[in-house]
Amino acid sequence: MSRTTIAVRVPTRDRVTAAARAEHKTVDAFLARLLDAYEEQVFWAAMAATSAEDYQAAAREDGIWPGDYDYSPEAAVIRRDESRD
């Protein structure tokens, strides 16, 4: 596997190194975990900002709507149960 360097200030490098050590990880593994968490956060923020209608339109455009995951019977039961409360 090839390696490279990135330009960061010394205090930043020291913080990353200390955090990686605290998690008993290499700096590479620590940064990969941070990036995974960041990418997941960005994904869920985008999902939260997408309306159901926009999501459905995009899924239709991608050819994956309707899927084989029709939850309408379950949703009907949940709505019925919630109306009883």
C-alpha positions as CSV (number, residue, x, y, z in Angstrom):
1,M,0.0,0.0,0.0
2,S,1.4,3.4,-0.9
3,R,1.7,6.2,1.6
4,T,1.8,9.9,1.4
5,T,2.1,12.9,3.6
6,I,-0.3,15.7,4.3
7,A,0.6,19.2,5.4
8,V,-0.9,20.0,8.8
9,R,0.3,22.2,11.6
10,V,2.4,20.5,14.3
11,P,-0.3,21.1,17.0
12,T,-2.9,19.4,14.8
13,R,-0.6,16.5,14.1
14,D,0.1,16.1,17.8
15,R,-3.7,16.1,18.6
16,V,-4.4,13.5,15.9
17,T,-1.6,11.3,17.1
18,A,-2.7,11.6,20.8
19,A,-6.3,10.8,19.9
20,A,-5.2,7.8,17.8
21,R,-3.1,6.5,20.6
22,A,-6.0,6.9,23.1
23,E,-8.1,4.7,20.8
24,H,-5.2,2.2,20.4
25,K,-5.3,2.9,16.6
26,T,-2.8,3.9,14.0
27,V,-3.2,7.5,12.7
28,D,-4.4,6.1,9.4
29,A,-7.1,3.9,11.1
30,F,-8.1,6.9,13.3
31,L,-8.5,9.2,10.4
32,A,-10.4,6.6,8.4
33,R,-12.8,6.3,11.3
34,L,-13.3,10.0,11.5
35,L,-13.9,10.2,7.8
36,D,-16.4,7.4,7.9
37,A,-18.3,9.2,10.7
38,Y,-18.2,12.5,8.8
39,E,-19.5,10.8,5.6
40,E,-22.3,9.2,7.5
41,Q,-23.2,12.5,9.1
42,V,-23.3,14.2,5.7
43,F,-25.4,11.4,4.3
44,W,-28.0,11.6,7.1
45,A,-28.1,15.4,6.9
46,A,-28.9,15.1,3.2
47,M,-31.6,12.5,3.9
48,A,-33.1,14.8,6.6
49,A,-33.2,17.7,4.1
50,T,-34.9,15.5,1.5
51,S,-38.7,15.4,1.4
52,A,-40.5,12.1,0.9
53,E,-41.7,13.4,-2.4
54,D,-38.2,14.3,-3.6
55,Y,-36.9,11.0,-2.4
56,Q,-39.6,9.1,-4.3
57,A,-39.0,11.2,-7.4
58,A,-35.3,10.5,-7.4
59,A,-36.0,6.7,-6.8
60,R,-38.4,6.7,-9.7
61,E,-35.8,8.4,-11.9
62,D,-33.2,5.8,-10.8
63,G,-35.7,3.0,-11.6
64,I,-35.8,1.6,-8.1
65,W,-39.4,2.8,-7.2
66,P,-41.5,1.1,-6.4
67,G,-39.3,-1.5,-4.7
68,D,-40.2,-4.7,-3.1
69,Y,-40.4,-3.0,0.3
70,D,-44.0,-1.9,0.6
71,Y,-44.4,-0.9,4.2
72,S,-47.9,0.5,3.8
73,P,-49.6,-2.4,5.8
74,E,-47.3,-1.8,8.7
75,A,-47.7,2.0,8.4
76,A,-51.5,1.5,8.5
77,V,-51.3,-0.5,11.7
78,I,-49.0,2.1,13.3
79,R,-51.4,4.9,12.4
80,R,-54.3,2.9,13.7
81,D,-52.5,2.2,17.0
82,E,-51.4,5.8,17.4
83,S,-55.0,7.1,16.9
84,R,-56.1,4.9,19.8
85,D,-53.6,6.6,22.2
